[in-house]
Amino acid sequence: MQKIRNFKGFNWIGFYSLYLKEVNRFLNVFAQTVLAPAITTLLFYIIFTISIDREHSITSDYSFSEFLAPGLICMGIMQNAFANTSSSILISKVQGNIVDVLMPPISEYELTFSYSLGGITRGLLVGFAVSLIIYIVVPLKIHNLSIIFYFAFSSSLLLSLLGILCGIWAKKFDHMASITNFIILPLTFLSGTFYSIDRLPELWHFIALWNPFFYMIDGFRYGFLGEGDSNLMIGIIILTLANLFFLLLTIYIFKKGFGLRT
């Protein structure tokens, strides 16, 4: 008698298959999903280093160009991790083929981990591409590689999870554009990517400290420069708790089928 497969455990085949689908989805248009964001980030770098003298010192230890590079790399990681998961789910809903993912014996855990890992892969790939391109312009100094990897991975994970939730919530592309333009981009640009928040007025400095994106970029920059605008441990704790919260929330949303079932 043929043995019936038991899916009570973690479905590794389903998880890996969905993950490969997500990776192949953005690799098939590599020029648009990886190369274009890397070039856009490089343009940001060139424009700001030209408008503000690249040798202009933030402190006596590093110049503005050295300060700017890690922030732009982390920004690229975050934006592309979010774009990957949010667009994948929203397009599947609009085209009506989300059922191809929901029908197979894949649990809410495999769905969450597959989509988020796909977003992490794209985010880190873009970050690596941006790093290589910027390195041609300015050699990047590395203070602590483990801190760089932690904040790169944690930031891409958090934005991947947020992308999943936004993709589930949105019913059309206008909804997603609103989230990107009025929430994601402002939080990114107001997170100290292009400046030190210590130079902000007291009120705006206080507001910046409540921006979770600030701790991602500041911690990532610390891995390169060895110093930041906030306490590194606080950033690690905030990012860890935020990831845990949104991971559990995403699993719960997938389990209940909110925004997915008709």
Residue, then its C-alpha position, 0 to 999 in steps of 0.5 A: m500500500q502506498k504511504i500517504r504523505n503527512f503534512k502535519g510537520f513543516n512542509w519544506i518542499g512547499f516552503y522551498s518551492l514558494y521561495l524559489k518562485e519569489v526569487n525567480r520572479f525578480l531575477n527574471v527581470f534583474a535589470q529592473t529589480v536589482l540593477a535599476p535600484a542600485i543605479t538609482t541609489l548611486l545617483f543619490y550618492i553622486i548628487f549629495t556628495i557633489s552638492i555637499d563637498r565630499e570631503h566635508s567632515i561630519t566628525s574628525d574621523y570620517s567625511f560626509s561621503e563615508f557617512l552617507a554611503p551606509g545610509l544609502i545602502c540600508m535604504g536600498i535594502m529596506q525599500n526593495a525588501f518591501a517592494n518585493t513582498s508587497s508587489s508579489i502578493l498584490i499582483s497575485k490578488v489582482q490577477g486572481n492567481i493567489v489561489d495557486v498559493l493558498m490551495p496547496p498544503i502550505s501552512e501560514y508558517e511556510l507562507t510567511f517564511s517563504y515570502s519574507l525570505g524572498g524579500i530578504t534575498r532581494g533586499l540583500l542582493v540590492g544592498f550588495a550591488v549598491s555596496l560594490i558600486i559605491y566602493i568604486v567611488v569611496p572605499l568603505k571601512i568596516h568596523n564590525l561585520s556581524i553588526i552590519f549583517y544583523f541590521a541588514f538582515s533584520s531591516s530587510l526582514l521587517l520591511s518584508l513583513l510590512g510588505i506582506l501585510c500591506g500587500i494583503w490589505a491593499k485591494k488595488f495598486d493605488h492603495m499600495a502607492s499611497i502606503t509607499n508615498f505617504i508612509i514608507l518614503p517619508l519614514t525612510f527619508l526622515s530616518g537620518t539617511f542623509y544627515s545626522i539627527d543630532r543636527l536637528p532642532e530639539l523637537w524634530h530630534f525627539i520625533a526622529l527617535w520614535n522613527p523605527f527606520f532611524y534605528m535600522i539605518d543608524g545601527f547599519r551605519y554603526g557597523f561601518l563607522g563604529e559610532g552612531d546617533s543612538n545607543l546600539m543596544i536600544g536599536i537591536i532591542i527595538l528591531t528584534l521586538a518589532n520583527l517578532f511582533f510583525l512576524l507573529l501578526t503576519i502568521y496570524i493574518f495568513k492563518k485567518g485569511f484576512g484580505l485573501r479569501t473571498 
